Amino acid sequence: KEPDWSKFQDFLKGEVRFASVAKQYPAEAAELFAAAEENAKWRLRSYKRLAAENWSVEE
């Protein structure tokens, strides 16, 4: 199932480590949250590519 990306940054804000960054550095937090979302999307695409590979050993 494809993640609901519209809820991703809200999820991050619920995590203590990200919430503390947002509290201390509000100006940088939006940029960091966007970068984290792009990184998560990239990882998901990578996992999908790996899952689609044919890993069988042909003799």
PQR file of N, CA, C, O and H, with PARSE charges and radii, in Angstrom:
ATOM      1  N   LYS A   1       0.843  -1.179   0.000 -0.4000 1.5000
ATOM      2  CA  LYS A   1       0.000   0.000   0.000 -0.0000 2.0000
ATOM      3  C   LYS A   1       0.892   1.247   0.000  0.5500 1.7000
ATOM      4  O   LYS A   1       1.866   1.334   0.748 -0.5500 1.4000
ATOM      5  N   GLU A   2       0.543   2.184  -0.837 -0.4000 1.5000
ATOM      6  CA  GLU A   2       1.297   3.430  -0.949 -0.0000 2.0000
ATOM      7  C   GLU A   2       1.039   4.304   0.282  0.5500 1.7000
ATOM      8  O   GLU A   2      -0.111   4.463   0.690 -0.5500 1.4000
ATOM      9  H   GLU A   2      -0.248   2.113  -1.445  0.4000 1.0000
ATOM     10  N   PRO A   3       2.073   4.861   0.869 -0.5600 1.5000
ATOM     11  CA  PRO A   3       1.886   5.733   2.031  0.2800 2.0000
ATOM     12  C   PRO A   3       1.114   7.002   1.677  0.5500 1.7000
ATOM     13  O   PRO A   3       1.136   7.453   0.531 -0.5500 1.4000
ATOM     14  N   ASP A   4       0.445   7.563   2.653 -0.4000 1.5000
ATOM     15  CA  ASP A   4      -0.245   8.843   2.479 -0.0000 2.0000
ATOM     16  C   ASP A   4       0.771   9.929   2.813  0.5500 1.7000
ATOM     17  O   ASP A   4       0.975  10.267   3.979 -0.5500 1.4000
ATOM     18  H   ASP A   4       0.428   7.197   3.583  0.4000 1.0000
ATOM     19  N   TRP A   5       1.399  10.466   1.783 -0.4000 1.5000
ATOM     20  CA  TRP A   5       2.484  11.418   1.977 -0.0000 2.0000
ATOM     21  C   TRP A   5       2.004  12.731   2.579  0.5500 1.7000
ATOM     22  O   TRP A   5       2.808  13.483   3.130 -0.5500 1.4000
ATOM     23  H   TRP A   5       1.233  10.192   0.836  0.4000 1.0000
ATOM     24  N   SER A   6       0.712  13.023   2.484 -0.4000 1.5000
ATOM     25  CA  SER A   6       0.208  14.270   3.064 -0.0000 2.0000
ATOM     26  C   SER A   6       0.276  14.255   4.595  0.5500 1.7000
ATOM     27  O   SER A   6       0.223  15.306   5.232 -0.5500 1.4000
ATOM     28  H   SER A   6       0.058  12.412   2.036  0.4000 1.0000
ATOM     29  N   LYS A   7       0.391  13.071   5.172 -0.4000 1.5000
ATOM     30  CA  LYS A   7       0.453  12.935   6.630 -0.0000 2.0000
ATOM     31  C   LYS A   7       1.883  12.738   7.138  0.5500 1.7000
ATOM     32  O   LYS A   7       2.103  12.645   8.345 -0.5500 1.4000
ATOM     33  H   LYS A   7       0.433  12.217   4.654  0.4000 1.0000
ATOM     34  N   PHE A   8       2.844  12.675   6.234 -0.4000 1.5000
ATOM     35  CA  PHE A   8       4.218  12.352   6.621 -0.0000 2.0000
ATOM     36  C   PHE A   8       4.820  13.378   7.577  0.5500 1.7000
ATOM     37  O   PHE A   8       5.372  13.011   8.615 -0.5500 1.4000
ATOM     38  H   PHE A   8       2.665  12.750   5.253  0.4000 1.0000
ATOM     39  N   GLN A   9       4.718  14.647   7.235 -0.4000 1.5000
ATOM     40  CA  GLN A   9       5.332  15.666   8.087 -0.0000 2.0000
ATOM     41  C   GLN A   9       4.602  15.792   9.426  0.5500 1.7000
ATOM     42  O   GLN A   9       5.223  16.126  10.436 -0.5500 1.4000
ATOM     43  H   GLN A   9       4.270  14.944   6.392  0.4000 1.0000
ATOM     44  N   ASP A  10       3.301  15.531   9.447 -0.4000 1.5000
ATOM     45  CA  ASP A  10       2.584  15.507  10.727 -0.0000 2.0000
ATOM     46  C   ASP A  10       3.106  14.374  11.602  0.5500 1.7000
ATOM     47  O   ASP A  10       3.232  14.520  12.818 -0.5500 1.4000
ATOM     48  H   ASP A  10       2.797  15.260   8.628  0.4000 1.0000
ATOM     49  N   PHE A  11       3.407  13.244  10.969 -0.4000 1.5000
ATOM     50  CA  PHE A  11       3.989  12.130  11.704 -0.0000 2.0000
ATOM     51  C   PHE A  11       5.337  12.532  12.298  0.5500 1.7000
ATOM     52  O   PHE A  11       5.624  12.240  13.459 -0.5500 1.4000
ATOM     53  H   PHE A  11       3.304  13.125   9.981  0.4000 1.0000
ATOM     54  N   LEU A  12       6.164  13.205  11.490 -0.4000 1.5000
ATOM     55  CA  LEU A  12       7.473  13.642  11.982 -0.0000 2.0000
ATOM     56  C   LEU A  12       7.321  14.570  13.185  0.5500 1.7000
ATOM     57  O   LEU A  12       8.067  14.457  14.158 -0.5500 1.4000
ATOM     58  H   LEU A  12       5.932  13.441  10.547  0.4000 1.0000
ATOM     59  N   LYS A  13       6.376  15.467  13.118 -0.4000 1.5000
ATOM     60  CA  LYS A  13       6.176  16.419  14.209 -0.0000 2.0000
ATOM     61  C   LYS A  13       5.730  15.726  15.492  0.5500 1.7000
ATOM     62  O   LYS A  13       5.885  16.277  16.582 -0.5500 1.4000
ATOM     63  H   LYS A  13       5.770  15.559  12.328  0.4000 1.0000
ATOM     64  N   GLY A  14       5.183  14.534  15.369 -0.4000 1.5000
ATOM     65  CA  GLY A  14       4.779  13.757  16.536 -0.0000 2.0000
ATOM     66  C   GLY A  14       5.930  12.990  17.174  0.5500 1.7000
ATOM     67  O   GLY A  14       5.812  12.503  18.298 -0.5500 1.4000
ATOM     68  H   GLY A  14       5.057  14.087  14.484  0.4000 1.0000
ATOM     69  N   GLU A  15       7.040  12.887  16.457 -0.4000 1.5000
ATOM     70  CA  GLU A  15       8.217  12.207  16.983 -0.0000 2.0000
ATOM     71  C   GLU A  15       9.049  13.200  17.799  0.5500 1.7000
ATOM     72  O   GLU A  15       9.276  14.325  17.356 -0.5500 1.4000
ATOM     73  H   GLU A  15       7.137  13.283  15.544  0.4000 1.0000
ATOM     74  N   VAL A  16       9.496  12.798  18.968 -0.4000 1.5000
ATOM     75  CA  VAL A  16      10.204  13.696  19.884 -0.0000 2.0000
ATOM     76  C   VAL A  16      11.453  14.284  19.244  0.5500 1.7000
ATOM     77  O   VAL A  16      11.709  15.481  19.371 -0.5500 1.4000
ATOM     78  H   VAL A  16       9.312  11.883  19.328  0.4000 1.0000
ATOM     79  N   ARG A  17      12.226  13.461  18.564 -0.4000 1.5000
ATOM     80  CA  ARG A  17      13.488  13.952  17.986 -0.0000 2.0000
ATOM     81  C   ARG A  17      13.253  15.030  16.940  0.5500 1.7000
ATOM     82  O   ARG A  17      14.042  15.970  16.839 -0.5500 1.4000
ATOM     83  H   ARG A  17      12.018  12.488  18.461  0.4000 1.0000
ATOM     84  N   PHE A  18      12.177  14.913  16.155 -0.4000 1.5000
ATOM     85  CA  PHE A  18      11.881  15.928  15.152 -0.0000 2.0000
ATOM     86  C   PHE A  18      11.177  17.132  15.766  0.5500 1.7000
ATOM     87  O   PHE A  18      11.406  18.267  15.348 -0.5500 1.4000
ATOM     88  H   PHE A  18      11.536  14.149  16.237  0.4000 1.0000
ATOM     89  N   ALA A  19      10.330  16.892  16.745 -0.4000 1.5000
ATOM     90  CA  ALA A  19       9.633  17.995  17.401 -0.0000 2.0000
ATOM     91  C   ALA A  19      10.627  18.908  18.120  0.5500 1.7000
ATOM     92  O   ALA A  19      10.453  20.126  18.138 -0.5500 1.4000
ATOM     93  H   ALA A  19      10.143  15.970  17.084  0.4000 1.0000
ATOM     94  N   SER A  20      11.660  18.324  18.708 -0.4000 1.5000
ATOM     95  CA  SER A  20      12.652  19.150  19.400 -0.0000 2.0000
ATOM     96  C   SER A  20      13.458  19.992  18.409  0.5500 1.7000
ATOM     97  O   SER A  20      13.835  21.123  18.715 -0.5500 1.4000
ATOM     98  H   SER A  20      11.802  17.334  18.694  0.4000 1.0000
ATOM     99  N   VAL A  21      13.717  19.446  17.233 -0.4000 1.5000
ATOM    100  CA  VAL A  21      14.401  20.229  16.192 -0.0000 2.0000
ATOM    101  C   VAL A  21      13.513  21.384  15.760  0.5500 1.7000
ATOM    102  O   VAL A  21      13.987  22.510  15.606 -0.5500 1.4000
ATOM    103  H   VAL A  21      13.410  18.527  16.984  0.4000 1.0000
ATOM    104  N   ALA A  22      12.232  21.114  15.564 -0.4000 1.5000
ATOM    105  CA  ALA A  22      11.293  22.163  15.141 -0.0000 2.0000
ATOM    106  C   ALA A  22      11.171  23.257  16.198  0.5500 1.7000
ATOM    107  O   ALA A  22      11.003  24.432  15.871 -0.5500 1.4000
ATOM    108  H   ALA A  22      11.847  20.199  15.690  0.4000 1.0000
ATOM    109  N   LYS A  23      11.256  22.862  17.460 -0.4000 1.5000
ATOM    110  CA  LYS A  23      11.142  23.836  18.541 -0.0000 2.0000
ATOM    111  C   LYS A  23      12.392  24.716  18.635  0.5500 1.7000
ATOM    112  O   LYS A  23      12.286  25.927  18.828 -0.5500 1.4000
ATOM    113  H   LYS A  23      11.392  21.908  17.725  0.4000 1.0000
ATOM    114  N   GLN A  24      13.567  24.113  18.498 -0.4000 1.5000
ATOM    115  CA  GLN A  24      14.817  24.861  18.618 -0.0000 2.0000
ATOM    116  C   GLN A  24      15.154  25.656  17.362  0.5500 1.7000
ATOM    117  O   GLN A  24      15.663  26.773  17.446 -0.5500 1.4000
ATOM    118  H   GLN A  24      13.653  23.129  18.341  0.4000 1.0000
ATOM    119  N   TYR A  25      14.870  25.081  16.210 -0.4000 1.5000
ATOM    120  CA  TYR A  25      15.256  25.702  14.933 -0.0000 2.0000
ATOM    121  C   TYR A  25      14.059  25.750  13.981  0.5500 1.7000
ATOM    122  O   TYR A  25      14.050  25.049  12.969 -0.5500 1.4000
ATOM    123  H   TYR A  25      14.456  24.173  16.142  0.4000 1.0000
ATOM    124  N   PRO A  26      13.054  26.564  14.289 -0.5600 1.5000
ATOM    125  CA  PRO A  26      11.848  26.565  13.454  0.2800 2.0000
ATOM    126  C   PRO A  26      12.092  26.960  12.004  0.5500 1.7000
ATOM    127  O   PRO A  26      11.406  26.464  11.110 -0.5500 1.4000
ATOM    128  N   ALA A  27      13.046  27.836  11.753 -0.4000 1.5000
ATOM    129  CA  ALA A  27      13.314  28.269  10.381 -0.0000 2.0000
ATOM    130  C   ALA A  27      13.885  27.122   9.541  0.5500 1.7000
ATOM    131  O   ALA A  27      13.521  26.966   8.376 -0.5500 1.4000
ATOM    132  H   ALA A  27      13.604  28.239  12.479  0.4000 1.0000
ATOM    133  N   GLU A  28      14.762  26.337  10.119 -0.4000 1.5000
ATOM    134  CA  GLU A  28      15.390  25.237   9.389 -0.0000 2.0000
ATOM    135  C   GLU A  28      14.525  23.986   9.359  0.5500 1.7000
ATOM    136  O   GLU A  28      14.705  23.133   8.490 -0.5500 1.4000
ATOM    137  H   GLU A  28      15.058  26.464  11.065  0.4000 1.0000
ATOM    138  N   ALA A  29      13.590  23.866  10.291 -0.4000 1.5000
ATOM    139  CA  ALA A  29      12.806  22.640  10.426 -0.0000 2.0000
ATOM    140  C   ALA A  29      12.011  22.321   9.166  0.5500 1.7000
ATOM    141  O   ALA A  29      11.966  21.164   8.749 -0.5500 1.4000
ATOM    142  H   ALA A  29      13.444  24.560  10.997  0.4000 1.0000
ATOM    143  N   ALA A  30      11.390  23.308   8.560 -0.4000 1.5000
ATOM    144  CA  ALA A  30      10.580  23.043   7.364 -0.0000 2.0000
ATOM    145  C   ALA A  30      11.440  22.458   6.251  0.5500 1.7000
ATOM    146  O   ALA A  30      11.027  21.524   5.563 -0.5500 1.4000
ATOM    147  H   ALA A  30      11.426  24.248   8.900  0.4000 1.0000
ATOM    148  N   GLU A  31      12.629  23.008   6.079 -0.4000 1.5000
ATOM    149  CA  GLU A  31      13.533  22.490   5.052 -0.0000 2.0000
ATOM    150  C   GLU A  31      13.994  21.069   5.377  0.5500 1.7000
ATOM    151  O   GLU A  31      14.071  20.220   4.490 -0.5500 1.4000
ATOM    152  H   GLU A  31      12.964  23.767   6.637  0.4000 1.0000
ATOM    153  N   LEU A  32      14.298  20.816   6.645 -0.4000 1.5000
ATOM    154  CA  LEU A  32      14.732  19.482   7.050 -0.0000 2.0000
ATOM    155  C   LEU A  32      13.603  18.458   6.925  0.5500 1.7000
ATOM    156  O   LEU A  32      13.846  17.320   6.523 -0.5500 1.4000
ATOM    157  H   LEU A  32      14.236  21.506   7.366  0.4000 1.0000
ATOM    158  N   PHE A  33      12.372  18.849   7.264 -0.4000 1.5000
ATOM    159  CA  PHE A  33      11.238  17.945   7.134 -0.0000 2.0000
ATOM    160  C   PHE A  33      10.975  17.605   5.673  0.5500 1.7000
ATOM    161  O   PHE A  33      10.665  16.460   5.344 -0.5500 1.4000
ATOM    162  H   PHE A  33      12.175  19.773   7.590  0.4000 1.0000
ATOM    163  N   ALA A  34      11.099  18.592   4.802 -0.4000 1.5000
ATOM    164  CA  ALA A  34      10.911  18.342   3.369 -0.0000 2.0000
ATOM    165  C   ALA A  34      11.999  17.394   2.852  0.5500 1.7000
ATOM    166  O   ALA A  34      11.719  16.502   2.051 -0.5500 1.4000
ATOM    167  H   ALA A  34      11.352  19.522   5.068  0.4000 1.0000
ATOM    168  N   ALA A  35      13.228  17.590   3.308 -0.4000 1.5000
ATOM    169  CA  ALA A  35      14.318  16.705   2.898 -0.0000 2.0000
ATOM    170  C   ALA A  35      14.088  15.283   3.410  0.5500 1.7000
ATOM    171  O   ALA A  35      14.361  14.319   2.695 -0.5500 1.4000
ATOM    172  H   ALA A  35      13.455  18.315   3.959  0.4000 1.0000
ATOM    173  N   ALA A  36      13.597  15.145   4.620 -0.4000 1.5000
ATOM    174  CA  ALA A  36      13.308  13.823   5.175 -0.0000 2.0000
ATOM    175  C   ALA A  36      12.214  13.131   4.374  0.5500 1.7000
ATOM    176  O   ALA A  36      12.277  11.922   4.150 -0.5500 1.4000
ATOM    177  H   ALA A  36      13.376  15.928   5.201  0.4000 1.0000
ATOM    178  N   GLU A  37      11.212  13.892   3.942 -0.4000 1.5000
ATOM    179  CA  GLU A  37      10.131  13.315   3.134 -0.0000 2.0000
ATOM    180  C   GLU A  37      10.663  12.845   1.778  0.5500 1.7000
ATOM    181  O   GLU A  37      10.329  11.750   1.326 -0.5500 1.4000
ATOM    182  H   GLU A  37      11.160  14.874   4.125  0.4000 1.0000
ATOM    183  N   GLU A  38      11.478  13.661   1.137 -0.4000 1.5000
ATOM    184  CA  GLU A  38      12.057  13.267  -0.152 -0.0000 2.0000
ATOM    185  C   GLU A  38      12.937  12.033  -0.001  0.5500 1.7000
ATOM    186  O   GLU A  38      12.936  11.156  -0.865 -0.5500 1.4000
ATOM    187  H   GLU A  38      11.749  14.551   1.504  0.4000 1.0000
ATOM    188  N   ASN A  39      13.687  11.965   1.091 -0.4000 1.5000
ATOM    189  CA  ASN A  39      14.527  10.804   1.349 -0.0000 2.0000
ATOM    190  C   ASN A  39      13.679   9.550   1.544  0.5500 1.7000
ATOM    191  O   ASN A  39      14.036   8.484   1.042 -0.5500 1.4000
ATOM    192  H   ASN A  39      13.689  12.677   1.793  0.4000 1.0000
ATOM    193  N   ALA A  40      12.578   9.656   2.253 -0.4000 1.5000
ATOM    194  CA  ALA A  40      11.686   8.515   2.476 -0.0000 2.0000
ATOM    195  C   ALA A  40      11.072   8.049   1.156  0.5500 1.7000
ATOM    196  O   ALA A  40      10.944   6.848   0.920 -0.5500 1.4000
ATOM    197  H   ALA A  40      12.287  10.522   2.661  0.4000 1.0000
ATOM    198  N   LYS A  41      10.694   8.994   0.299 -0.4000 1.5000
ATOM    199  CA  LYS A  41      10.142   8.630  -1.008 -0.0000 2.0000
ATOM    200  C   LYS A  41      11.193   7.915  -1.851  0.5500 1.7000
ATOM    201  O   LYS A  41      10.886   6.938  -2.534 -0.5500 1.4000
ATOM    202  H   LYS A  41      10.799   9.970   0.491  0.4000 1.0000
ATOM    203  N   TRP A  42      12.433   8.403  -1.805 -0.4000 1.5000
ATOM    204  CA  TRP A  42      13.521   7.781  -2.550 -0.0000 2.0000
ATOM    205  C   TRP A  42      13.758   6.353  -2.066  0.5500 1.7000
ATOM    206  O   TRP A  42      13.919   5.436  -2.872 -0.5500 1.4000
ATOM    207  H   TRP A  42      12.683   9.197  -1.250  0.4000 1.0000
ATOM    208  N   ARG A  43      13.780   6.166  -0.726 -0.4000 1.5000
ATOM    209  CA  ARG A  43      13.982   4.825  -0.157 -0.0000 2.0000
ATOM    210  C   ARG A  43      12.875   3.879  -0.577  0.5500 1.7000
ATOM    211  O   ARG A  43      13.140   2.727  -0.918 -0.5500 1.4000
ATOM    212  H   ARG A  43      13.649   6.910  -0.071  0.4000 1.0000
ATOM    213  N   LEU A  44      11.627   4.354  -0.557 -0.4000 1.5000
ATOM    214  CA  LEU A  44      10.501   3.512  -0.954 -0.0000 2.0000
ATOM    215  C   LEU A  44      10.638   3.094  -2.418  0.5500 1.7000
ATOM    216  O   LEU A  44      10.406   1.933  -2.751 -0.5500 1.4000
ATOM    217  H   LEU A  44      11.411   5.290  -0.280  0.4000 1.0000
ATOM    218  N   ARG A  45      11.014   4.032  -3.295 -0.4000 1.5000
ATOM    219  CA  ARG A  45      11.220   3.679  -4.709 -0.0000 2.0000
ATOM    220  C   ARG A  45      12.340   2.651  -4.852  0.5500 1.7000
ATOM    221  O   ARG A  45      12.235   1.733  -5.665 -0.5500 1.4000
ATOM    222  H   ARG A  45      11.203   4.975  -3.024  0.4000 1.0000
ATOM    223  N   SER A  46      13.404   2.796  -4.075 -0.4000 1.5000
ATOM    224  CA  SER A  46      14.516   1.841  -4.119 -0.0000 2.0000
ATOM    225  C   SER A  46      14.060   0.453  -3.679  0.5500 1.7000
ATOM    226  O   SER A  46      14.414  -0.548  -4.302 -0.5500 1.4000
ATOM    227  H   SER A  46      13.490   3.542  -3.415  0.4000 1.0000
ATOM    228  N   TYR A  47      13.279   0.395  -2.611 -0.4000 1.5000
ATOM    229  CA  TYR A  47      12.770  -0.892  -2.132 -0.0000 2.0000
ATOM    230  C   TYR A  47      11.865  -1.537  -3.167  0.5500 1.7000
ATOM    231  O   TYR A  47      11.912  -2.752  -3.357 -0.5500 1.4000
ATOM    232  H   TYR A  47      12.992   1.209  -2.105  0.4000 1.0000
ATOM    233  N   LYS A  48      11.043  -0.744  -3.836 -0.4000 1.5000
ATOM    234  CA  LYS A  48      10.156  -1.289  -4.872 -0.0000 2.0000
ATOM    235  C   LYS A  48      10.966  -1.829  -6.045  0.5500 1.7000
ATOM    236  O   LYS A  48      10.630  -2.877  -6.598 -0.5500 1.4000
ATOM    237  H   LYS A  48      11.004   0.243  -3.681  0.4000 1.0000
ATOM    238  N   ARG A  49      12.036  -1.120  -6.430 -0.4000 1.5000
ATOM    239  CA  ARG A  49      12.894  -1.618  -7.510 -0.0000 2.0000
ATOM    240  C   ARG A  49      13.546  -2.942  -7.119  0.5500 1.7000
ATOM    241  O   ARG A  49      13.597  -3.876  -7.920 -0.5500 1.4000
ATOM    242  H   ARG A  49      12.308  -0.270  -5.980  0.4000 1.0000
ATOM    243  N   LEU A  50      14.042  -3.018  -5.889 -0.4000 1.5000
ATOM    244  CA  LEU A  50      14.658  -4.267  -5.430 -0.0000 2.0000
ATOM    245  C   LEU A  50      13.656  -5.410  -5.383  0.5500 1.7000
ATOM    246  O   LEU A  50      13.989  -6.541  -5.737 -0.5500 1.4000
ATOM    247  H   LEU A  50      14.001  -2.259  -5.238  0.4000 1.0000
ATOM    248  N   ALA A  51      12.441  -5.127  -4.953 -0.4000 1.5000
ATOM    249  CA  ALA A  51      11.413  -6.148  -4.867 -0.0000 2.0000
ATOM    250  C   ALA A  51      11.019  -6.655  -6.246  0.5500 1.7000
ATOM    251  O   ALA A  51      10.617  -7.810  -6.386 -0.5500 1.4000
ATOM    252  H   ALA A  51      12.171  -4.208  -4.666  0.4000 1.0000
ATOM    253  N   ALA A  52      11.128  -5.813  -7.262 -0.4000 1.5000
ATOM    254  CA  ALA A  52      10.734  -6.196  -8.619 -0.0000 2.0000
ATOM    255  C   ALA A  52      11.831  -6.998  -9.326  0.5500 1.7000
ATOM    256  O   ALA A  52      11.570  -7.608 -10.362 -0.5500 1.4000
ATOM    257  H   ALA A  52      11.454  -4.875  -7.148  0.4000 1.0000
ATOM    258  N   GLU A  53      13.034  -7.007  -8.792 -0.4000 1.5000
ATOM    259  CA  GLU A  53      14.133  -7.728  -9.431 -0.0000 2.0000
ATOM    260  C   GLU A  53      13.890  -9.227  -9.395  0.5500 1.7000
ATOM    261  O   GLU A  53      13.222  -9.748  -8.502 -0.5500 1.4000
ATOM    262  H   GLU A  53      13.247  -6.511  -7.950  0.4000 1.0000
ATOM    263  N   ASN A  54      14.444  -9.900 -10.377 -0.4000 1.5000
ATOM    264  CA  ASN A  54      14.390 -11.360 -10.404 -0.0000 2.0000
ATOM    265  C   ASN A  54      15.668 -11.876  -9.747  0.5500 1.7000
ATOM    266  O   ASN A  54      16.751 -11.761 -10.320 -0.5500 1.4000
ATOM    267  H   ASN A  54      14.987  -9.477 -11.103  0.4000 1.0000
ATOM    268  N   TRP A  55      15.546 -12.436  -8.561 -0.4000 1.5000
ATOM    269  CA  TRP A  55      16.690 -12.869  -7.776 -0.0000 2.0000
ATOM    270  C   TRP A  55      16.945 -14.378  -7.893  0.5500 1.7000
ATOM    271  O   TRP A  55      17.764 -14.931  -7.159 -0.5500 1.4000
ATOM    272  H   TRP A  55      14.666 -12.529  -8.095  0.4000 1.0000
ATOM    273  N   SER A  56      16.245 -15.035  -8.813 -0.4000 1.5000
ATOM    274  CA  SER A  56      16.427 -16.481  -8.945 -0.0000 2.0000
ATOM    275  C   SER A  56      17.776 -16.792  -9.589  0.5500 1.7000
ATOM    276  O   SER A  56      18.304 -16.003 -10.373 -0.5500 1.4000
ATOM    277  H   SER A  56      15.580 -14.586  -9.410  0.4000 1.0000
ATOM    278  N   VAL A  57      18.311 -17.935  -9.248 -0.4000 1.5000
ATOM    279  CA  VAL A  57      19.592 -18.376  -9.798 -0.0000 2.0000
ATOM    280  C   VAL A  57      19.274 -19.281 -10.981  0.5500 1.7000
ATOM    281  O   VAL A  57      18.609 -20.306 -10.836 -0.5500 1.4000
ATOM    282  H   VAL A  57      17.882 -18.575  -8.611  0.4000 1.0000
ATOM    283  N   GLU A  58      19.759 -18.887 -12.146 -0.4000 1.5000
ATOM    284  CA  GLU A  58      19.525 -19.706 -13.336 -0.0000 2.0000
ATOM    285  C   GLU A  58      20.760 -20.574 -13.592  0.5500 1.7000
ATOM    286  O   GLU A  58      21.901 -20.126 -13.476 -0.5500 1.4000
ATOM    287  H   GLU A  58      20.300 -18.054 -12.263  0.4000 1.0000
ATOM    288  N   GLU A  59      20.491 -21.804 -13.936 -0.4000 1.5000
ATOM    289  CA  GLU A  59      21.600 -22.738 -14.182 -0.0000 2.0000
ATOM    290  C   GLU A  59      21.804 -22.921 -15.650  0.5500 1.7000
ATOM    291  O   GLU A  59      22.690 -23.669 -16.062 -0.5500 1.4000
ATOM    292  H   GLU A  59      19.564 -22.168 -14.031  0.4000 1.0000
TER
END
